[in-house]
Amino acid sequence: MKNTQVILRSFLETIEPDEEVTDNENYWKLIGEKGKIIDDREINDGRVLVLFENDLNYFGVENHNPVKNSLWIKKSDLKLIL
């Protein structure tokens, strides 16, 4: 699954936050963004590390992983690009 191209189709298995979130934690803004899985070792309920094509700073979300523009995303939130 590593190096697989993906699109974020949801975040935390929803298409919008269930409750109000701060702008820097509104990862739902990334729905529809493309990336690739760069670490397929699953952590925290099936999350894999996704490197997004676009700069996450543009969206104003927290981006504190060791690899810039990457987030640990649940596999169930990803759609594979074939």
N, C-alpha and C positions, 0 to 999 in steps of 0.2 A: 504494500500500500504506500510505502515511501515514494516520494516524487510524483504521486498521483495529483492531477489537476482537479480542483474542486471549486464549487460555488457555495457560499454561505446561504442556505435556504431558510434558516431560522436561528435563533439564539436561545439557549436553554429550552429548546423545543417549542418556542412560541414565536410569533411574528411581531409582537410588540410587548413591552414590559407589562407585567401584571400589576405593578405598583409604580409610583413615581420614582425615577432614578435621576441622579445628577447627570449632567451632560457628559462628563468625562467617563461615566460608566454606562452610557447608552450604546452598548455594542449592537443593538438592533439597527443602528444606522448603517451597519456594514452588510446587511442582508442584500444579496445580489452581487457582492464583491467576489472576485476570483482570487485564488491562491493555489498553493501546492503544499502537500503534506511533507514536512521536512524531518519529522520524528514521529514514527508510528508506534512508539512505546506508549501504551495507554496508561493514563494517570487519572485520578479523580473521576470515577464513573465513566470511563471510556473516552477521555479526551486525548486528542493528538495535536501535535504542534503544526499549525498552519502558518506559512509565510504568505502574506497578502501581497498582491501585485502593486497596490497603491499605498502611499505613505499614510499610516494610521494617524499621524499628527494632523493631517488635513481634516479628519473626522473629529478631532478633539477628544479622542478616547485614550485612556491609560494604555501605555505601551512600555511595560517594564520588564519584558522577558529578555534573556541574554541576546537573542537575535532580534534586531530591530524589525518592526512591522510584522511580528509573529504573535499569535495568541494560541493558547490551549483551548481547543474547541471540541465539543462533544461530536463524536462521529455521526450521531443521529441528526445533527444540525447541518451536515454537509451533503451536497449532491455531487457525485462524481461526474467529471467531464470526460466522456469517452471519445 
